[in-house]
Amino acid sequence: MGERESERRQAREFAMIQAEVERNLLGGEVKYTREQVSEISGIPLERAQRLWVAMGFAVDTDPGAPMFTDADVDALRSITSLVDRGIIDPDLEVSVTRALGQSFSRLAEWQLGLLNSHIVDRVHSHGQDTPVDVHAVAAEATLVAEQMLPTLERLQSYVWRRHLASNAARFFDSRGADVDHRNLVIGFADMVGYTSLTRRLDITELTELLEFFESTVTNVISQNHGWVIKNVGDEVLFAVEDPAAAARIALALQDAAQATEELPNLRVGLARGEVLVRFGDVYGSVVNIAARLTSSARPGTVLVDTNLAEALETVPDLQLRSLRTLRVRGFSRLRAYALRNG
């Protein structure tokens, strides 16, 4: 069998396995068109489509094509019930749905990798010239999914509730202040020379580097009562309520990077002030200042803004050194201070 024909055969086999696994994961038959979903759920078509897209799913260009299951109908009813019962404001319906969809999309991406690696190994184990028993592989993949999914669902529920409890504790500690506008220290830490590193590392080495970086910074930040907002490749964005704790995190991150050969040098920037907290992310001038300080910092150093420097003046065992005014994008005269252990 020629190489091209072998590739086409494997593509067909993967497509058949995908259809079988998808049917099992969806938990039911794909049988409703968009108009039928609207009629059954009692949700206007335009609203249903808007929510479906907000969750991150494409709407088929053929309006008469069946693409929905009973579970999809139930999900739309659940989403709209949050507004209908007055739990969330109607203006936030799409935003809440989008945040939910984006969060679970990332979860599904890596979780499916566990299943995909199993399927790929089973298909490739037959060799290029040996036909695959598609139904047997699909059945095996479905069995793995059935064993894996309940455990992952329980873990997701547990971690979610734990984070709710942790966030609730921070909310009550602040005496029920406005949860959308909060006074926080925002920090960035990024790896120096990451772009050049990616040219030298293979995929396995890059995976190991990112895993080591993310696990190290998450441990340091969590142990000092901060929380990770998000990881973006070579950079982590985090938030802290207490200025002294933020300083400890920044210095501990530098210590951790310098204590191992697995991590390159880091740059860290911190800024303090009022930020907008929206669906787990943070926005505002303070975030931009922290980012500019990070990009201006020398490898292995920590820069802080004026507001944070003032809050740290009376904290023992810390040193602050005023630097020349920075000219960075969006800020013509940004005052910065170098932070070190005393």
N, C-alpha and C positions, 0 to 999 in steps of 0.2 A: 504494500500500500504506500502511495506517495505521501510525502510529508504534508502537503497541502490538504489532501483528502483526509489524512489522519486528524489534522487540526479541525477540519469541518465536522468530522464525526464526533470529536470530543466536545465541540461547541454545541452540537445537537444534544449530546448526552447531558451536558451541564444544564441546558435549557429545560430538558424534561425533568431533571432532578429538582431544579429551581421551582418549577410549577408544582411538583408534588409536595416539596417542603413548604412552599408558600401556602398551599391549601391547608396543610396541617397547622401551621403557625396562626393562620387567621381564624382557625377554629370553626370554620363553616364555609359554605359554598358562596362564591361570588355570583350574585344573582340579581342585584338591583341596579337600575340606572339612577342617575342623579335626580330625575323627576320623581321616580318611585320612592326614593329615600325621603324627599321633601314631603310627599303625600303621606307616607307611613308615619313619619316622625312628627308631622304637623309643623315643621319649621320651614319658613319661606325659602325658596330655592336660592335666592341671592345670599341670604344669611348663611345657609348651609355651605354653599360654595366658598364663601369668605372664610369661614372657620376651617374648612378642609384645607384650603391653601395655607392658612395661618399655621396649621399643624405641620406643614412642610411637605404636603403631598400634592402631586399634580392632578389637575382635573382633565380627564380624557377629552380630546377634541371632538370625539364622536358622542353627542349627547345621548344616543340610543344604546351605547355600549354598556353592558353590565360590568360594574367594577366595585360594588359595595356588598357587604355582608350584613347579617343581623347585628353583629357586634358594632359595625360602623353606625348603624341607626341608634343603638343604645348610647354610644359615645357622644353623638351629637346631642341627644336628649340630655345627657349628663352635663355637658358644657353649658347649654342654654339654660338649664335649671339653676345654675349659679346666679345668673342675672334675674331670671323670673322669680326667684325666691328672695331677691334683694341682698344676696351675699356679696356680689361685686357690682360695681357701677356698670351700666350698659356701655359706656365709653371705653371701658377697660377689657371688654370681652375678647376682642381680637388680640390685644397685647398679651393678656394672660395666656390665651391659647398658643400664641406664637412662642412665648417663653417656655411653656410646657413642651411644645414640639421640639424646639431646639435642644432643650436639655436631654430629652429622651432619644433624640436622633444621635447624639454623641454616645450615649450609653449603648444604643443598638449597634453602632458601628464597631465598637471593640468586642461586644458580646458575640456578634455574628462572626467575628474573626475566629472565635473558638470553634464554631460549628463549621465554617468554611475550610479551615485547615484540615479538619477531619475528612470532609468530602473530597478535597483535592488529593489528599494522600490516598484515599480509597480508589479514586479514579486512576491516578497515575500508577498505582501499584499493579494495574493490569497490563501496563505497557502500551505502547502506541498502537500496536497491531491487534490487540486483544479486545474484542467488544466488551463493554461494561454491562453488567446486569443492572440497568437503571433502576428498576423497581426495588431490587435488593439494597442498593446503595441509598436510595431515597428512604426506604423503610428504616435502615440503620441510622441515617441522619435524623429522621423523625424521632427515633427512640432516644438518641442522644439529647435532642432538643427537649423531649418530654422529661428526661431526667434532670436536665440542666435548668430549664426555665423556672420550675417551682422554687428551686433553691435561690436563683437570682432574684426572683420576685420577693421572696422573704427577706433577703439581704437588702434589697432596695427599700422595702418598707421600713426595715429596722434603721438603716442609715438615715433615711428621710426623717423619721420620727426623732432620732437622736439630734439631728441638725435643727429641727423645729424647736426642740427643748433648749438647745444651746442658744439659738437666736432669741427665744422667748426670755431666757435668763438675761441676755444683754439688754433687751427691751425694758424689762422691769427694773434692772439696775439703773437705767437712765430715767427712772420714774415716769415711764410712759410718754416720753417726749415724742415729737413728730418722727415717725420711723422713716419717712421719705427724705427729710432734711436733717442730717446728723453731723455733729462735729467729730471728725475722725482724723486719724493720721493715715495717709495713703502712701504706700511704698511700692517701688518697683525694684527688682533685681534682675540684671541680665548678664549673660555670659559674654565675656570679651572674646572677640575673634571667632564668633560662632560661624559666620559665613565662610571664612577660610577653612574652618574645621570640617564643614559639610563637604568640601571638595576632596578632603583626604580620607574621610571615613566611609566605610561601606554601610549598607543599611543596618546590618546587625550591630556594628559599633555605634552608629548613630542612635539606635534604639536604646542601647545600654547607657549611653551618655544622658539622653533625655530622662530615662527612668531614674538614674542616679540623681540627676539635678532635681527632678520633681519630688522624689522621696525625701531628699535632704532638706529642701526649702520648706516642704509641707511640715516636716517634723519640727524644724526650728520655729516656724511661725505658730503652729498649734501649741507647742510647749510653752510659749510665751503669751498665750491668750490673744493671739491674732487669728485671722482667718484668710484663707486664699480666695480671692475673687475669681481669678482664672489664670491658667497657664497658656501662653502663646509662644510656642516654639522655645526660643532661647530666653524667654522672659517670664517672670511671675509678677502678678499684680496682687497686692494684699492690703488689708485694712486692720487697724488697731485702734482701740478706744483710748488707751492710756499712753501718753507721750513717752514715759520712761520705758514701758514695755516695747514700744516701737523702736526706741534706741537700742535696746537689748537685742531685738530681733535682727536689726541691721548689722550690728557688730558681730553677732553670733553667726550670721550668714557668711560674713567675710572670714571669720575664724574657721568655719567648716570648709570653705573653699580652699583656704591656704593650708589646711591640714591634710589634704589628700591630693593625689595626682590624677584622680578620676575627673575632677572638675577643673576647668580653666578659671582664671581670675574673674571676679564679679565686679560690677558697678552697681551701687545702690543709691537711690534717691528717695527722700522722705519730705512730705509737706503736710501741714496741718490746717484744718479749717472746715467750713461747712460744705458738705457734698450732697448731691442728690443720689439717693439709693433707689434704684429702680430694677425690679425683677432680678435681684442678686448682683447687679452690676453697679458701678459708681460713675458719676459724671460731674463735671464742673471744673472751675479754674484750678482747684487744689490738685485734681488728678493730672491736669496738664502741667502744672508746676513740678510735680513729682517726676513726671516723665522727662521733662527738660533737664532737671537736676541729674537724673540718671544718665542721660546721654552726655552730659557735661563732665561727669565724674571721671577721675582717672582710675585705671584698673586697681582693684583692691581698696578703694576708698568709699566713704559714705558722705553724701552731701545732704544738708537739710535746709529748709527755708527759714525765714525770719520768725514766723509764728511758732514753729516747733523749737527753734533755738531759744526763744524766750521762755517756753515752757520747761526747757531742760536746764536752765541756768542754775537752779538750786539742787539738781540731782547729783549726788556724790559719785565719784569715780568716772566722771565723763569730762571730756575736754572739747571745747568748741573754738574753732579758729575762723575768724571772719576772712572771707576771700574777696577778691576784686569783683565788682559787679559783672554779672554775666549778660551778654547780649545773645538771646536765643529766639527762635521763632515764636512769635506771639507775645514776647516779653522783652522790651528794649532794655530794661534795667532790673535784672533779677538778682536780689541779694542772696548769697549762698554762704553756708558755713560748713567747714569740714568737721565731722564728728569722729572722735577717737576715744578709746578707753583712757581713763585718767591714770 
